[in-house]
Amino acid sequence: MTQTKNHARSNTVANQVMWNRLISVVEEQAQALVRTAFSTSVREAGDLSAGVYNVAGDMLAQAVTGTPGHVNSMADSMHHFIRRIGYDNMFEGDVYITNDPWEGTGHLHDITVFTPSFHRGQLVGFFGCTAHVVDIGGRGFGADANSVYEEGLYIPIMKFAERGEVNRSLVQIVRGNVREPDQVVGDMYALATCNEIGHRRLVDMMTEFGLDDLVGISQFILENSRRATLECIAALPRKQASGSMTIDGYSQPVELRVALEFLEDRVTCDFAGTSGPDKKGINVPMVYTKAYACYALKCAIAPDIPNNAASLAPFEISAPENTILNAVHPAPVALRHVIGHMIPDTVYDALDKMLPDRVPAEGAGTLCNFQVSLRPRTDAEAPADARRAEVLTFNSGGSGARPQADGMNATAFPSGVMTMPVEATEHTGPIVIWRKELRPDSGGAGRFRGGLGQYMEVGAREGHEFDFSAMFDRVDHPARGRQGGQDGAPTTIERDDGAPMKGKGKQFVPAGRRVRLAFPGGAGYGAPEQRDPALVGRDLARGYISAETARDVYGLGEDQIAEINAAVVRGEAV
């Protein structure tokens, strides 16, 4: 009996070591993609995902680097690849590819690549990865299309390579249909390469542990993950609640509505009552809705359980077909993230009624992205070195304050995508970032303050004009405070000559003009009068809030304000 127990314990320890190793393998896979990718959206912002799957197509582990919208979508995507390609048509050296919004990760700008992993001649699993490419043709990255057919080149699920031979015809088609062919094709090769690195590390692990297949470790991971997730769900009160949010939309506001219910063995999340599809490209395929709703619930209910097929399964997500959160082909979906990134805050509006003091206040939500299409000026003679370029930048507003902490400044939640450095952005084309700094007073006041947004001012080098594709929200509907906290500051956008600009859509900017942006702040949590005066003083000293806010909102006295300002001048810590 003792020998049996020791053997079982030994197997458990070995399986746990292998589970941790798989997580490390996919993280190395993701880092390889960051190092080899051509697009700045991957190299600098981390807009990617990576994962490993068993033979059945169930996700076993995901990389920490990456976005939930990508990796949670890929959890379903692998099954589409298996169905389309077929096991009988899978060979060593194969690489499969797609950017199908409904069978991939939500829009044409994401290229998803899966690679079968063979060990000793037998198929043992798959590696998958996704990256947002800088261009996919069509109208370019933006909300202006009226159908998915206008949004760019569509690559159905197919083979990028068979038995090690790259499909040159596919590469030529891609090169002939995108504005940045070297970057896009380079990213395709980088995606295939990072999967190959994952495969090599997996084979090393299997050899070390004497494994012929992944059946045993797969069963261990999935069974333990499901059991642990169900234990977290079983500990919840049997409640139901609804939540809602109004956001800018394109030409009219969008209503997001959700109904949550905690059952003994699952959590249901139904988006019935949400607005219908939009005529422009802000619609969301169901796979992306599911990805961010699952992420929101998992963060609040089972945050410590690694992400895989089994830990996601008990969260059941539904939305009526042909709504903005379950758009069907051929709806335009290029900016599905603008709506999709608002899903967690909608879910948290309901969760706050069920689990008080657990979820944060609303934040900026949507990434503050924009794409600049630069070209030699057409209203006068352009310099000889003027050129065309596509520059995509990723930026963030502030996250919402948490029940026990301030929100994070200029930090993307829920996407986790990083803000791109000015130097990296300016290196990609004739763009100039004249200003990029935190936006004081943009975080909503509260017992805990919302995170700050940013100021940016963007122009082009001399002799260039450009189209500015805006992808913003929170212009008319700023982040809402929670439990008495105040709202965050809204998004603003205008030209430097005062001409107003829209929060979404492609807009022309003539040579010599700049775009001035103020990105939104996160909302506050709890009443402002409950905030620790020492924290108010710290915020004032750091420039996060103005003296007027310290006095009028938080109640700091004039003498205190003068003392803090004097200490700052003297270089003393506050």
C-alpha positions as CSV (number, residue, x, y, z in Angstrom):
1,M,0.0,0.0,0.0
2,T,2.8,2.4,0.9
3,Q,4.5,1.7,-2.4
4,T,1.3,2.4,-4.3
5,K,0.9,5.7,-2.5
6,N,4.5,6.7,-3.1
7,H,4.1,5.8,-6.8
8,A,1.0,7.9,-7.1
9,R,2.7,10.8,-5.4
10,S,5.7,10.4,-7.7
11,N,3.4,10.4,-10.7
12,T,1.6,13.5,-9.4
13,V,4.8,15.4,-8.9
14,A,6.1,14.4,-12.3
15,N,2.9,15.5,-14.0
16,Q,3.0,18.8,-12.2
17,V,6.6,19.3,-13.3
18,M,5.6,18.6,-16.9
19,W,2.6,20.9,-16.7
20,N,4.9,23.7,-15.5
21,R,7.3,22.8,-18.3
22,L,4.5,23.1,-20.9
23,I,3.7,26.6,-19.6
24,S,7.4,27.5,-19.9
25,V,7.5,26.0,-23.4
26,V,4.7,28.1,-24.7
27,E,6.1,31.2,-23.1
28,E,9.4,30.6,-24.9
29,Q,7.3,30.1,-28.0
30,A,5.7,33.5,-27.5
31,Q,9.0,35.2,-26.7
32,A,10.5,33.8,-29.9
33,L,7.6,35.4,-31.8
34,V,8.3,38.8,-30.1
35,R,12.0,38.5,-31.1
36,T,11.4,37.5,-34.7
37,A,8.2,39.4,-35.7
38,F,8.4,42.2,-38.2
39,S,5.3,44.2,-37.1
40,T,5.7,46.7,-34.2
41,S,2.3,45.6,-33.0
42,V,3.9,42.2,-32.1
43,R,7.5,43.3,-31.3
44,E,6.7,46.3,-29.1
45,A,3.1,45.9,-28.0
46,G,2.9,42.1,-27.5
47,D,-0.3,41.8,-29.6
48,L,0.0,38.0,-29.9
49,S,-0.7,34.7,-28.3
50,A,0.8,31.2,-28.2
51,G,-0.5,27.8,-26.9
52,V,-0.1,24.1,-27.0
53,Y,-2.9,21.6,-27.7
54,N,-3.4,17.8,-27.4
55,V,-4.3,15.6,-30.4
56,A,-8.0,16.3,-29.9
57,G,-7.4,20.0,-30.2
58,D,-7.9,20.9,-26.5
59,M,-5.7,23.7,-25.3
60,L,-3.4,22.5,-22.5
61,A,-1.4,25.6,-21.8
62,Q,-1.1,29.2,-22.9
63,A,1.7,31.7,-22.8
64,V,1.6,34.5,-20.2
65,T,2.7,36.9,-23.0
66,G,-0.3,37.8,-25.2
67,T,-3.9,38.8,-25.1
68,P,-6.9,37.0,-23.8
69,G,-8.8,37.9,-26.9
70,H,-6.3,36.0,-29.0
71,V,-5.5,33.0,-26.8
72,N,-9.1,32.3,-25.6
73,S,-10.3,32.5,-29.2
74,M,-7.6,30.1,-30.3
75,A,-8.9,27.6,-27.7
76,D,-11.9,27.1,-30.1
77,S,-9.9,27.8,-33.3
78,M,-7.9,24.6,-33.3
79,H,-11.0,22.5,-33.7
80,H,-11.9,24.3,-36.9
81,F,-8.4,23.5,-38.2
82,I,-8.8,19.8,-37.5
83,R,-12.2,19.8,-39.1
84,R,-11.0,21.6,-42.2
85,I,-7.6,19.9,-42.7
86,G,-8.4,16.4,-41.4
87,Y,-6.1,14.1,-39.6
88,D,-5.5,12.0,-42.7
89,N,-4.0,15.1,-44.4
90,M,-1.6,16.1,-41.7
91,F,2.1,15.4,-42.1
92,E,5.4,16.2,-40.5
93,G,6.6,19.6,-41.7
94,D,3.1,20.9,-42.2
95,V,2.1,24.4,-41.2
96,Y,-1.6,25.6,-41.3
97,I,-2.8,29.2,-41.5
98,T,-5.9,31.4,-41.5
99,N,-7.2,34.8,-40.7
100,D,-10.9,33.9,-40.9
101,P,-12.6,36.1,-38.3
102,W,-15.1,33.5,-37.3
103,E,-12.8,30.5,-37.2
104,G,-9.7,32.4,-36.1
105,T,-9.6,35.3,-33.6
106,G,-12.1,37.8,-34.7
107,H,-10.8,39.9,-37.6
108,L,-8.7,39.7,-40.8
109,H,-5.8,41.5,-39.3
110,D,-5.0,38.5,-37.1
111,I,-3.1,35.7,-38.7
112,T,-3.4,32.4,-36.9
113,V,-0.9,29.6,-37.5
114,F,-1.1,26.0,-36.2
115,T,1.6,23.3,-36.6
116,P,1.1,19.6,-35.9
117,S,3.7,18.2,-33.6
118,F,5.0,14.7,-34.3
119,H,7.2,12.6,-32.0
120,R,8.7,9.3,-33.4
121,G,6.5,9.5,-36.4
122,Q,3.2,9.9,-34.4
123,L,1.0,13.0,-34.1
124,V,1.1,14.0,-30.4
125,G,-0.4,17.5,-30.4
126,F,-0.3,21.0,-32.0
127,F,1.3,24.4,-31.4
128,G,-0.7,27.5,-32.3
129,C,0.1,31.2,-32.3
130,T,-1.5,34.4,-33.5
131,A,-0.2,37.9,-34.4
132,H,-1.8,41.1,-35.4
133,V,-0.2,42.2,-38.7
134,V,0.3,45.8,-39.7
135,D,-1.8,45.5,-42.8
136,I,-4.0,43.0,-44.6
137,G,-5.1,45.1,-47.6
138,G,-8.6,46.4,-48.3
139,R,-9.5,49.7,-46.7
140,G,-6.8,49.3,-44.1
141,F,-7.2,48.9,-40.3
142,G,-10.3,50.9,-39.3
143,A,-14.0,51.0,-38.9
144,D,-15.0,52.3,-42.3
145,A,-15.9,49.1,-44.2
146,N,-19.5,48.1,-44.9
147,S,-18.7,44.4,-45.1
148,V,-15.9,42.0,-44.3
149,Y,-15.1,41.8,-48.0
150,E,-13.8,45.4,-47.9
151,E,-11.6,44.9,-44.9
152,G,-8.8,43.0,-46.6
153,L,-7.4,39.7,-47.9
154,Y,-9.2,36.6,-46.6
155,I,-7.1,33.5,-46.1
156,P,-9.2,30.4,-45.5
157,I,-7.9,27.6,-43.3
158,M,-5.2,26.0,-45.5
159,K,-1.6,24.9,-45.6
160,F,1.1,27.5,-45.4
161,A,3.5,24.6,-45.8
162,E,3.2,20.9,-46.6
163,R,5.9,18.5,-45.5
164,G,8.3,21.5,-45.2
165,E,7.5,23.1,-48.5
166,V,6.1,26.6,-48.3
167,N,3.1,27.5,-50.5
168,R,4.8,30.0,-52.7
169,S,1.5,30.9,-54.5
170,L,-0.1,31.9,-51.2
171,V,3.0,34.1,-50.3
172,Q,2.7,35.8,-53.7
173,I,-1.0,36.4,-53.3
174,V,-0.4,38.0,-49.8
175,R,2.5,40.1,-51.1
176,G,0.3,41.4,-54.0
177,N,-2.6,42.4,-51.7
178,V,-1.0,44.2,-48.7
179,R,0.6,47.6,-48.3
180,E,3.6,46.3,-46.2
181,P,4.4,43.0,-47.9
182,D,7.8,42.5,-46.2
183,Q,6.3,43.0,-42.7
184,V,3.3,40.8,-43.3
185,V,5.1,37.9,-45.0
186,G,7.9,38.2,-42.4
187,D,5.3,37.8,-39.7
188,M,3.9,34.7,-41.3
189,Y,7.3,33.1,-41.3
190,A,7.9,34.3,-37.7
191,L,4.6,32.6,-36.6
192,A,5.7,29.3,-38.2
193,T,9.1,29.5,-36.6
194,C,7.8,30.1,-33.1
195,N,5.6,27.0,-33.4
196,E,8.7,25.1,-34.5
197,I,10.6,26.2,-31.4
198,G,7.6,25.1,-29.2
199,H,7.7,21.7,-31.0
200,R,11.4,21.2,-30.3
201,R,11.0,22.0,-26.6
202,L,8.1,19.6,-26.4
203,V,10.1,16.8,-27.9
204,D,12.9,17.5,-25.5
205,M,10.5,17.2,-22.6
206,M,8.9,14.0,-23.9
207,T,12.3,12.4,-24.4
208,E,13.4,13.5,-20.9
209,F,10.3,12.0,-19.2
210,G,10.1,9.0,-21.5
211,L,6.7,9.9,-23.0
212,D,5.4,8.4,-26.3
213,D,2.3,10.7,-26.3
214,L,0.6,13.4,-24.3
215,V,-2.4,11.4,-23.3
216,G,-1.5,11.1,-19.6
217,I,-0.3,14.6,-19.0
218,S,-3.3,15.9,-21.0
219,Q,-5.7,14.0,-18.8
220,F,-3.9,15.3,-15.6
221,I,-4.0,18.9,-16.7
222,L,-7.6,18.9,-17.9
223,E,-9.0,16.9,-15.0
224,N,-7.3,19.0,-12.3
225,S,-8.1,22.3,-14.0
226,R,-11.8,21.4,-14.3
227,R,-12.0,20.2,-10.7
228,A,-10.3,23.2,-9.3
229,T,-12.5,25.6,-11.4
230,L,-15.7,23.8,-10.3
231,E,-14.6,24.1,-6.7
232,C,-14.3,27.8,-7.1
233,I,-17.7,28.0,-8.7
234,A,-19.3,25.8,-6.0
235,A,-18.1,28.2,-3.4
236,L,-20.1,31.1,-4.9
237,P,-23.5,32.1,-3.7
238,R,-26.4,30.9,-5.9
239,K,-27.3,34.3,-7.3
240,Q,-28.2,36.0,-10.6
241,A,-27.9,39.6,-11.7
242,S,-27.8,41.7,-14.8
243,G,-25.4,44.4,-16.0
244,S,-25.3,46.9,-18.8
245,M,-23.1,49.6,-20.4
246,T,-23.6,52.3,-23.0
247,I,-20.7,53.0,-25.2
248,D,-20.0,55.3,-28.2
249,G,-20.5,53.0,-31.1
250,Y,-19.8,54.4,-34.6
251,S,-22.6,56.7,-35.5
252,Q,-24.9,55.9,-32.6
253,P,-24.5,54.5,-29.1
254,V,-24.3,50.8,-28.4
255,E,-26.0,49.1,-25.5
256,L,-24.3,46.1,-24.0
257,R,-26.4,43.9,-21.7
258,V,-25.6,40.8,-19.8
259,A,-27.4,38.4,-17.4
260,L,-25.2,36.3,-15.1
261,E,-26.1,33.3,-13.0
262,F,-24.1,31.2,-10.6
263,L,-25.1,27.6,-10.8
264,E,-23.6,24.7,-8.9
265,D,-21.3,23.5,-11.7
266,R,-21.1,26.4,-14.1
267,V,-21.6,30.1,-14.6
268,T,-23.9,31.3,-17.4
269,C,-23.4,34.6,-19.1
270,D,-26.1,35.7,-21.6
271,F,-25.9,38.9,-23.6
272,A,-29.5,38.9,-24.7
273,G,-30.8,42.5,-25.1
274,T,-27.5,43.8,-26.6
275,S,-27.7,46.1,-29.6
276,G,-28.0,44.8,-33.1
277,P,-25.1,44.7,-35.6
278,D,-23.6,48.0,-36.8
279,K,-23.3,49.0,-40.4
280,K,-19.6,49.7,-39.8
281,G,-16.7,47.6,-38.7
282,I,-17.1,47.4,-35.0
283,N,-19.1,44.1,-34.9
284,V,-17.8,41.2,-32.8
285,P,-17.8,37.5,-33.9
286,M,-19.0,35.2,-31.1
287,V,-15.5,33.7,-30.7
288,Y,-14.2,37.0,-29.5
289,T,-17.2,37.7,-27.2
290,K,-16.7,34.4,-25.6
291,A,-13.0,35.0,-25.2
292,Y,-13.4,38.3,-23.2
293,A,-16.4,37.2,-21.2
294,C,-14.6,34.1,-20.1
295,Y,-11.5,36.2,-19.2
296,A,-13.6,38.6,-17.1
297,L,-15.2,35.8,-15.2
298,K,-12.1,33.8,-14.7
299,C,-10.2,36.8,-13.3
300,A,-12.9,37.4,-10.7
301,I,-13.7,33.8,-9.8
302,A,-10.8,31.5,-10.6
303,P,-7.7,33.7,-11.2
304,D,-5.1,31.3,-10.0
305,I,-6.0,28.3,-12.2
306,P,-3.9,28.2,-15.4
307,N,-5.8,28.9,-18.6
308,N,-6.7,25.8,-20.7
309,A,-9.7,24.2,-22.3
310,A,-11.0,22.6,-19.0
311,S,-10.6,25.8,-16.9
312,L,-12.6,27.8,-19.5
313,A,-15.3,25.2,-20.1
314,P,-17.5,25.9,-17.0
315,F,-18.1,29.5,-18.2
316,E,-20.9,29.2,-20.6
317,I,-21.3,32.3,-22.9
318,S,-24.2,33.0,-25.2
319,A,-25.4,36.0,-27.3
320,P,-28.3,36.1,-29.7
321,E,-27.2,35.6,-33.3
322,N,-27.0,38.7,-35.4
323,T,-26.4,41.1,-32.5
324,I,-23.2,43.3,-32.2
325,L,-21.7,40.6,-30.0
326,N,-22.6,37.7,-32.3
327,A,-22.1,39.2,-35.7
328,V,-22.4,36.8,-38.6
329,H,-20.7,36.8,-42.0
330,P,-20.3,39.1,-43.9
331,A,-20.5,41.7,-41.1
332,P,-17.5,44.1,-41.0
333,V,-15.5,43.3,-37.9
334,A,-12.1,45.0,-38.3
335,L,-12.4,46.9,-35.0
336,R,-14.1,44.1,-33.1
337,H,-11.8,45.0,-30.2
338,V,-13.4,48.4,-29.7
339,I,-16.6,46.7,-28.5
340,G,-15.0,43.5,-27.3
341,H,-12.7,45.2,-24.8
342,M,-15.8,46.6,-23.1
343,I,-17.3,43.2,-22.4
344,P,-15.4,42.7,-19.1
345,D,-16.7,45.9,-17.6
346,T,-20.2,45.0,-18.6
347,V,-19.8,41.6,-16.9
348,Y,-18.4,43.4,-13.8
349,D,-21.4,45.6,-13.6
350,A,-23.4,42.4,-12.9
351,L,-20.7,40.8,-10.8
352,D,-20.5,43.8,-8.5
353,K,-24.1,43.0,-7.4
354,M,-23.3,39.4,-6.7
355,L,-19.7,39.6,-5.3
356,P,-19.3,43.0,-3.6
357,D,-15.8,44.5,-3.2
358,R,-14.3,42.1,-5.7
359,V,-14.3,43.8,-9.1
360,P,-12.7,47.1,-10.2
361,A,-14.4,50.2,-11.4
362,E,-14.7,50.7,-15.1
363,G,-11.5,51.6,-17.0
364,A,-10.7,52.9,-20.5
365,G,-11.5,49.4,-21.7
366,T,-10.8,49.8,-25.4
367,L,-7.2,50.2,-26.5
368,C,-6.5,53.7,-27.7
369,N,-5.2,52.6,-31.1
370,F,-4.7,54.5,-34.3
371,Q,-3.2,53.8,-37.7
372,V,-1.5,56.5,-39.7
373,S,-1.2,56.1,-43.5
374,L,1.5,58.4,-44.6
375,R,2.3,59.6,-48.2
376,P,4.1,62.4,-50.0
377,R,2.1,65.6,-49.8
378,T,-0.2,66.3,-52.8
379,D,-0.9,70.0,-52.3
380,A,2.7,71.0,-53.1
381,E,6.0,69.5,-54.2
382,A,7.2,66.9,-51.8
383,P,10.8,66.2,-50.8
384,A,12.7,63.5,-52.8
385,D,12.9,61.3,-49.7
386,A,9.1,61.4,-48.9
387,R,7.6,58.0,-48.9
388,R,4.5,55.9,-48.1
389,A,4.2,54.0,-44.9
390,E,1.7,52.4,-42.6
391,V,2.2,53.0,-38.9
392,L,0.0,51.3,-36.3
393,T,0.4,52.4,-32.7
394,F,-1.0,50.8,-29.5
395,N,-1.7,53.1,-26.6
396,S,-3.7,52.9,-23.4
397,G,-6.0,54.9,-21.2
398,G,-6.2,54.3,-17.5
399,S,-7.6,51.2,-15.8
400,G,-10.3,51.4,-13.2
401,A,-9.6,51.7,-9.5
402,R,-9.7,48.4,-7.6
403,P,-11.5,47.7,-4.3
404,Q,-8.2,48.0,-2.4
405,A,-5.9,49.9,-4.8
406,D,-5.7,52.7,-7.3
407,G,-6.1,52.0,-11.0
408,M,-3.0,51.7,-13.1
409,N,-1.9,54.6,-15.3
410,A,-1.9,54.2,-19.1
411,T,-2.3,50.4,-18.7
412,A,-4.5,48.3,-20.9
413,F,-7.2,46.2,-19.3
414,P,-8.5,43.8,-20.3
415,S,-6.2,43.3,-23.3
416,G,-2.9,43.5,-21.5
417,V,-1.3,44.9,-24.7
418,M,1.6,47.2,-24.0
419,T,1.9,50.9,-25.0
420,M,4.4,51.3,-27.8
421,P,7.6,53.4,-27.3
422,V,7.8,56.6,-29.2
423,E,11.2,55.6,-30.6
424,A,9.9,52.3,-32.0
425,T,6.9,54.0,-33.6
426,E,9.0,56.8,-35.3
427,H,11.4,54.2,-36.6
428,T,8.6,52.5,-38.7
429,G,7.8,55.5,-40.9
430,P,7.9,59.3,-41.4
431,I,5.7,59.9,-38.3
432,V,6.5,62.3,-35.4
433,I,5.2,61.9,-31.9
434,W,5.4,65.4,-30.6
435,R,3.9,64.7,-27.2
436,K,3.3,61.6,-25.1
437,E,2.7,62.1,-21.3
438,L,0.3,61.2,-18.5
439,R,-2.9,63.2,-18.3
440,P,-3.4,64.8,-14.9
441,D,-6.8,64.7,-13.3
442,S,-8.1,62.1,-15.8
443,G,-8.4,59.3,-13.2
444,G,-11.8,59.4,-11.5
445,A,-11.6,60.5,-7.9
446,G,-12.5,58.1,-5.1
447,R,-11.3,56.3,-2.0
448,F,-9.1,54.7,-4.7
449,R,-8.3,56.8,-7.7
450,G,-8.7,55.7,-11.3
451,G,-5.6,55.3,-13.5
452,L,-4.5,58.2,-15.6
453,G,-4.9,58.4,-19.4
454,Q,-2.4,60.0,-21.7
455,Y,-1.9,63.0,-23.9
456,M,-0.5,62.5,-27.4
457,E,0.2,64.8,-30.3
458,V,0.9,63.2,-33.6
459,G,2.2,64.6,-36.9
460,A,4.3,63.7,-40.0
461,R,7.7,64.6,-41.1
462,E,8.0,67.6,-43.5
463,G,6.6,67.0,-46.9
464,H,4.0,64.3,-45.8
465,E,0.3,64.2,-45.4
466,F,-1.6,61.4,-43.9
467,D,-4.9,59.6,-43.2
468,F,-5.6,59.1,-39.5
469,S,-7.7,56.1,-38.7
470,A,-9.2,56.6,-35.3
471,M,-10.2,53.6,-33.1
472,F,-11.4,55.3,-29.9
473,D,-14.3,55.0,-27.5
474,R,-15.2,56.8,-24.2
475,V,-15.7,60.1,-26.1
476,D,-19.3,60.4,-25.0
477,H,-19.4,57.7,-22.4
478,P,-16.5,57.9,-20.0
479,A,-15.7,55.1,-17.5
480,R,-18.2,54.9,-14.7
481,G,-17.2,55.0,-11.0
482,R,-18.1,52.3,-8.6
483,Q,-19.4,52.4,-5.0
484,G,-19.4,56.2,-5.0
485,G,-16.3,56.8,-7.1
486,Q,-16.3,59.4,-9.8
487,D,-16.1,58.9,-13.5
488,G,-12.9,59.0,-15.5
489,A,-12.2,61.7,-18.0
490,P,-13.5,61.1,-21.5
491,T,-11.5,60.8,-24.8
492,T,-10.9,63.9,-26.8
493,I,-9.5,64.3,-30.3
494,E,-9.0,67.3,-32.5
495,R,-6.5,68.8,-35.0
496,D,-4.0,71.4,-33.7
497,D,-5.9,74.1,-35.7
498,G,-9.0,73.3,-33.6
499,A,-10.8,71.4,-36.3
500,P,-12.9,68.6,-34.6
501,M,-12.2,65.0,-35.4
502,K,-14.3,61.8,-34.9
503,G,-13.5,59.1,-32.4
504,K,-13.7,56.5,-35.1
505,G,-13.0,56.4,-38.8
506,K,-10.4,57.5,-41.4
507,Q,-9.8,61.2,-41.5
508,F,-7.4,63.3,-43.7
509,V,-4.7,65.4,-42.1
510,P,-3.0,67.9,-44.4
511,A,0.8,68.5,-44.4
512,G,2.0,70.5,-41.5
513,R,-1.0,69.7,-39.3
514,R,-1.1,67.6,-36.1
515,V,-3.6,65.5,-34.2
516,R,-4.1,66.2,-30.5
517,L,-5.4,63.4,-28.4
518,A,-6.4,62.9,-24.8
519,F,-7.0,59.3,-23.8
520,P,-9.5,58.4,-21.1
521,G,-8.9,57.8,-17.5
522,G,-10.2,55.0,-15.3
523,A,-13.0,55.6,-12.9
524,G,-12.7,55.8,-9.1
525,Y,-13.8,53.3,-6.5
526,G,-15.4,54.5,-3.3
527,A,-16.3,58.0,-2.2
528,P,-13.5,60.6,-2.6
529,E,-13.9,61.9,0.9
530,Q,-12.8,58.5,2.1
531,R,-9.4,58.8,0.5
532,D,-6.3,58.9,2.7
533,P,-5.0,62.5,2.8
534,A,-1.5,61.2,2.5
535,L,-2.4,59.6,-0.8
536,V,-4.0,62.8,-2.0
537,G,-0.7,64.6,-1.1
538,R,1.3,62.0,-2.9
539,D,-0.8,62.4,-6.1
540,L,-0.4,66.1,-6.0
541,A,3.3,65.9,-5.6
542,R,3.6,63.5,-8.5
543,G,1.5,65.7,-10.7
544,Y,-1.3,63.1,-11.0
545,I,-3.9,65.6,-9.8
546,S,-4.0,69.4,-9.8
547,A,-4.2,71.7,-6.7
548,E,-7.8,72.5,-7.6
549,T,-8.7,68.8,-7.5
550,A,-6.8,68.3,-4.3
551,R,-8.8,71.2,-2.7
552,D,-12.2,71.0,-4.3
553,V,-12.7,67.2,-4.6
554,Y,-10.5,65.8,-1.8
555,G,-10.8,68.6,0.7
556,L,-7.0,69.3,1.1
557,G,-6.4,72.7,2.8
558,E,-4.5,75.5,1.1
559,D,-1.7,75.3,3.7
560,Q,-1.3,71.6,3.0
561,I,-1.2,72.2,-0.7
562,A,1.4,75.0,-0.3
563,E,3.5,72.7,2.0
564,I,3.5,69.9,-0.6
565,N,4.4,72.2,-3.5
566,A,7.2,73.6,-1.5
567,A,8.5,70.1,-0.7
568,V,8.4,69.2,-4.4
569,V,10.5,72.4,-5.2
570,R,13.0,71.3,-2.6
571,G,13.2,67.8,-4.0
572,E,11.8,66.2,-0.9
573,A,9.8,63.0,-1.0
574,V,6.1,63.4,-0.2
